[in-house]
Amino acid sequence: MKIIDLTHSIENNMTVYPGDPQPQNKIVSTVAEDGYKETEIHIYSHNGTHMDSPNHIFEDGISLDKIDVINFVGTAALIDCSSLGEGGIITYDFIEKNKEAIDSSEFIVFRTNWSKYWNTDKYLDKYPIISDEVLDFITTSKKKGIGFDTISVDPIDTSVFANHHKILQNNILIFENLTNLDQIDSKTFIFSALPLKFENSDGAPVRAIAMLD
C-alpha cells in the first residue's frame, strides 16, 4: 500500500486565514537541560490543514468531537482541476467528467495544485472556487465530506461565507489546505483525516493521508 501525506506542517510564520494569528510553537523543555523535550503549542482551530464542522457556522451545529470517527475515513474521488488558473471556476463539467468515480466514493477532493503557493501572498488571492451548480450538487450528494488544496471553499473576500453555510447545513464536512494531491495517481483512493479531539470543536487541524493500492 502507498500512503501519501496530504498535510501541511504547522509552523511559526506559516500561512493563516487573514486576521488569524499565526501558530506559535515554543520549546519549553530540552533534553540537554531537563532530560526530555516538550513544546508549548498555540494554534487556532482552523490553522493549517484542517476540518470544518457544522458548529463552525451554526451555533446549534454538531461539533467534531460528537461526530462518529467513521465519517473521517472513506473512499474519495479526486477531481483534477489543475488546468484552472487565477480566478478559475470549478464548473459542473468537472463533475460530469468524473461522475463514475464520484458516485462510488464517500468524499470528493478537488485538486487545483494551489498548494504550490503555500506560504506566499498568492496563496490567499484568486484561488479557484466551485460554481453554484457544483455547490448544489455537493449539498445533495450525501457525501461525508469535500476537500480542497486551497484555504477556503469561499472566496477570500467574502463576508457571508455562503458556500460554507450551504455545505455545513447538510452536515457535509469541509477539509481545507490539503497538499500533495498531485502525487495521487488514481481517480479514487482511501481518504483519512483525523481531527484533534477537543470539546465543542468547531474545527480542528487534521493529519490527512491518501492510501492507494
N, C-alpha and C positions, 0 to 999 in steps of 0.2 A: 504493500500500500504506500502511495505517495502522499505526504502531508505538506501543505503549503501554509505558511503563516500569513494571515491577512491583516495583521495588526501593526499599527504604528507604536513605537516605543514612547512611553510617557517620559518626557524630558523637560528640564528647565528651558525656558525660551522657545518652546515649540509653538506651532500654530494653534490658536484657540479661536472660538467664535468671537467676533468683535464685541468688546465690552466685558468679556470674561477675563479674570486674571489668569495668568499662566501658572502651570503647576510649579510647585516648589519641593524638590527632593533634597533633603538636608541630612547628611550623615551625622548622627548624634553619638554613635559609639564606634570605636575602631578595634580591630583585632590587636593592634600594637599596644593600645592604651587600656583596653577594657577586657580583652580576651575574646571578644565577639564583635561583629559588625551589625549595626541597626540603623535604619533610615526613617526619618520623620517625613511623611508624605502629605502634602496639601494639594488636593485636586478638586475640581468641580465635577459634578456627576456626568457632565457631557463633554469632558475633555477627551481628546484622542479618539481612538476607535471605540465607539460606544453604541448603546442601545437606548431607544426611547420607548417608554411605556405610555399607556393612555393617561396615567397620572401626571405626565409631563405637561399636558394641555388641559385636562379636565380635573377639577377638584375631587370629583367622585369617581375618577377613573382608576382602574386597578393598577397597583404598583408592582414593580418587578418581583419583589420578594414574595408576592402572593400568586405569582404565575407558575404553573407547573413546569418543571425543567424540560419536559418533553417538547415544549414549544420553542426551545432554544437549539434544537438539533433536528436535521432532516434533509431530504433531498432538495437540491437547488438547481434552478435553470440559470445559466449565465447568458446574459443578453449583451452582445458586443456592440457598443455604441461609440467605439473609439474613433470612428470616422468623423464624429462631430467636433467642431472647434469651439471657439469662444462664442457664447450666446446661443449655443446649439439647443435644439428642441428634440427630445426623445419622443418621436411620434408613434402612432399605433402601428406603423409599418414594421417597427422593430418587434412588436408583439406578434404580428402575423407571421413573420419570418421564423419565429421560434415557438410557435403555438404548441407543437407536439411536445417539446421539452418542458414548456411551462405547464401544460395540462397534467404532466406526470410528476410535477415537483411540488414541494411544500413551501419553498421560498423562491423569490425572484431576485436576482442580483444583477445590477446594471453596471457594466464595465465601460467607463468613459476614458480611462487612463489619466484622469485629472490628478491622481495621487502623485504623479511625477512632479507636480508643482508644490508639493508639501513643503512647508517652512519657507515659502516665498509669498510675496504680496499677491501674486497672480492666483494662488490657490483660492483666495477669497473673492475673486472677481470673475463674473460672467461664465461660471461653470455650467455645463448642460443641465437642463431641467426637464422633467416629464411634462407632456402635454396634458390638457384637460381630458382628452379621450383616454390616454393611458391611466390617468388618475382614476377615472370612472371604472376602468377595467380592474384596477388594483382593488378598489373598495368593494367590488362584488366578487372578487376572486376566491375568497375564503382561504387565502394563503396564511401561513403562520407569520410571515414577515417579508420585508423587502430590504435590499441593501444597496448602498451607493459608495463609490470611491470619491465622493465629494463631501463637503462639510454640512450640507443640508438638502432636504427634499424640497425646500422652498428657496426662492431667490434670496440672495444675501441682503437685499434692500427691503425686504418685506417687513411689515409691522403687524400683520394679521395672521400669518402662518396658516393660510388656508389649506395647503396640502397636508400639513401635519394634522389639522383638525379632521379632515375628511378620512384620512387613513386610520388615525388612532381611535376615532369614534367607532370604528368597526373592529377594534381590538386586534389590529394587524400591527406587529412590531416593526420599528424602523431601525435599521443599522446604518450608521454614517461613519465616514472617514475610514473605509476599508482601503486596503492597499494590496499590491502584488497580484491583482486579478489577471494581469497579462501572463502570469505563469501557469494559469489553468488552461490546459489544452483539451478540454472536453466541454460539450454543451451542458452537461449535467454533472453534479458532484455532490458529495455529502458535506453539508454546511453545519458548523458548530460554532456557537458564540455564547459563552457562558458569562453572565454578568456578575460583578461583585455584588454580594448579597448583603444589603443593609435595609433597615426598617423604613417602610414608606418610600421606597426608592422610585423617583420619577424617571430615572435613567441611571446608567452605570457604565463605566469602562468595561470592555469585554476583551477576552483573548479569542479572536475569531480565527478559525482554520478551515481549509478545504481539504477533504480527504478524497483521493482518487484511487481507483484500482490500478 
